[in-house]
Amino acid sequence: MSIISVHNLSKKFGDITAVDDLNLEVKKGEVLGFLGPNGAGKTTTIRMLAGIIAPTSGYAEIAGQRTDGNIERLHEVIGLLTETPALYDRLTAERNLKYFAGFYPIVGITPQVEKYLRLMGLWERRKNRAGTFSKGMKQRLALARALLHEPQVLFLDEPTSGLDPEAAQEVREMVKNLSSQGRTIFLSTHNLTEAEQLCHRIAVIRTKLLVLDTSENLRNRFFRQEVNIRLENPSITIINAVKRLDFVDDVEEKDNRLIVRLTEPDKNHPELVKEIVDAGGRILGVSEAEHHLEEIYLKLIREEKENGI
Amino acid sequence: MGYRRIVNILLKEWQFLFTDFGNTLLVTLLPVLVIGQLILYIWLAVNFAGESAINISIFQNALANLQRATPEVALLSGTEQFQVLLLSQYNFFMLVVPVMISVSVVTFSILDEKLSGSLEALLATPVKTWELLLGKALAGAIPALIVTWICSGIFLGIVAAMGWGYLLDMVMTPVWFISLFLFSPAVIILSFLLGVIGSSRAKDAKGAQNLVVVIILPVLALIVIQITGIIWFTAVSALILAFVIVLVDYFVLRIAVRLFQRESIVVRWR
């Protein structure tokens, strides 16, 4: 069941189209990675979905609330973590949260604030000014602020941007925890490893939605599967023997390795290994070539740019 | 819910405001300086210019206007007439205080939110823009008004303590009360709205607060045109002026509301 449904969402700023005809669905409890280069329309999309800016055309429905409907209700069902923590540095952590909690129909603001300060590991520092916090702590406090009213959908706009690796990891752990609690998370990020680690599905946008799928499916879709075979004695006889096999699309030799592209790797592995051994090859290791999301992303963006030109 | 949210904004703004040394100083020290300055001017004028001041041509028209508006002034000595003339300028002179406080509070508050990005987080909550605007307006207007009224009380007290109390009947005319209860709130609203407009465009507090000049210059101009005898504000003309300021408030409010929309704030405020 979809908790976010986006229908033909577009946004123009004058003559510039920031988001063009975006359609997507996000299931309840899903973490959707929203990727794209700078200026691709990620933040604009999040702002439209969060009811901060109005679309030029189209609409979205989030947890039963439409972006062109009652914005107050929409804001009660969503939580937003903006690109920067955007806290009141001269107020304490506790006061920051209580202030924001005051805008929602929360019964028992104090226990709710305590719950999230504890969850984010900030309870001991609750009386300290937010300005004295490290970047990671600020981001956790901002995350607590976005969660105070128990939103059904959480929008995270580049939550680890500008953080050091340790702080970024802390934030990722928090996102993982929230995901394990069944929260629906719409995560905009530049960090592809992060997207791969945290997200169930990946959407790539460059004004238009380019793809939306699991990273596994994207890999299969964009790269033919490859097997790396490390040999003690690579030779032309072995390569020719492999080439003769029906299920082999291509073979390449590189640094004592054969890189073999197969039609159906799971089925073809045993026969391939047997053929190499029969041809006199001594196999040191067999592994599947891995394509990271980054390669898929770059390939997509490059193709899109070329098509755009 | 609206009331609760407005109070929430108000309390946070005050906490924010009064934990800043510069703002606290502005709210407490500025009125003292303004009153002190005015009393000093009057004291210097009375003691050093004295009787001869009424012979200065620039003041003769103003004194004639004053006598027309308050005939009993004519029965006073020249020095006393001059004193009443100067004391009557308090109404306009003191408007500097609410203008300064109001503009400083709003620019401080909105610019801080704008520069830290907290305004976007705030706009993602169920708060309505009018609640936000009103909360911030009241945060500046309430202290500004209270300080203005307290200052007026202090001013009257000092005047009485200096032995000039018998002149107060001629100073506390209807114009005094119109100024205190109509001009001041109307000018505070104008200051706040211009502060919002300034904050939406300015990159720092200093830039936004330069707008103070836009409001203070006309206020000071009121003193100049009155003291040079171009015009003397009677109850009727003061009411007309108050109405004009309210009208200006209305038009500036329309501009400010247009600027203070969610989309304008996150997209256009740079």
HADDOCK unambig.tbl for C-alpha pairs under 7 A between the chains (distance, minus, plus):
assign (segid A and resid 50 and name CA) (segid B and resid 124 and name CA) 6.47 0.50 0.50
assign (segid A and resid 52 and name CA) (segid B and resid 123 and name CA) 6.53 0.50 0.50
assign (segid A and resid 52 and name CA) (segid B and resid 124 and name CA) 6.30 0.50 0.50
assign (segid A and resid 52 and name CA) (segid B and resid 262 and name CA) 5.72 0.50 0.50
assign (segid A and resid 52 and name CA) (segid B and resid 263 and name CA) 6.19 0.50 0.50
assign (segid A and resid 53 and name CA) (segid B and resid 262 and name CA) 6.51 0.50 0.50
assign (segid A and resid 53 and name CA) (segid B and resid 263 and name CA) 4.72 0.50 0.50
assign (segid A and resid 72 and name CA) (segid B and resid 126 and name CA) 4.41 0.50 0.50
assign (segid A and resid 75 and name CA) (segid B and resid 124 and name CA) 6.00 0.50 0.50
assign (segid A and resid 75 and name CA) (segid B and resid 125 and name CA) 5.32 0.50 0.50
assign (segid A and resid 75 and name CA) (segid B and resid 126 and name CA) 5.18 0.50 0.50
assign (segid A and resid 76 and name CA) (segid B and resid 126 and name CA) 6.34 0.50 0.50
assign (segid A and resid 80 and name CA) (segid B and resid 121 and name CA) 6.91 0.50 0.50
assign (segid A and resid 80 and name CA) (segid B and resid 124 and name CA) 6.67 0.50 0.50
assign (segid A and resid 82 and name CA) (segid B and resid 121 and name CA) 6.48 0.50 0.50
assign (segid A and resid 84 and name CA) (segid B and resid 117 and name CA) 6.92 0.50 0.50
assign (segid A and resid 86 and name CA) (segid B and resid 116 and name CA) 5.19 0.50 0.50
assign (segid A and resid 86 and name CA) (segid B and resid 117 and name CA) 4.78 0.50 0.50
assign (segid A and resid 86 and name CA) (segid B and resid 118 and name CA) 4.31 0.50 0.50
assign (segid A and resid 87 and name CA) (segid B and resid 116 and name CA) 6.97 0.50 0.50
assign (segid A and resid 87 and name CA) (segid B and resid 118 and name CA) 5.84 0.50 0.50
assign (segid A and resid 99 and name CA) (segid B and resid 8 and name CA) 6.66 0.50 0.50
assign (segid A and resid 102 and name CA) (segid B and resid 5 and name CA) 6.46 0.50 0.50
assign (segid A and resid 102 and name CA) (segid B and resid 8 and name CA) 6.31 0.50 0.50
assign (segid A and resid 103 and name CA) (segid B and resid 5 and name CA) 5.77 0.50 0.50
assign (segid A and resid 103 and name CA) (segid B and resid 125 and name CA) 6.48 0.50 0.50
assign (segid A and resid 103 and name CA) (segid B and resid 126 and name CA) 6.19 0.50 0.50
assign (segid A and resid 103 and name CA) (segid B and resid 127 and name CA) 5.97 0.50 0.50
assign (segid A and resid 104 and name CA) (segid B and resid 126 and name CA) 6.65 0.50 0.50
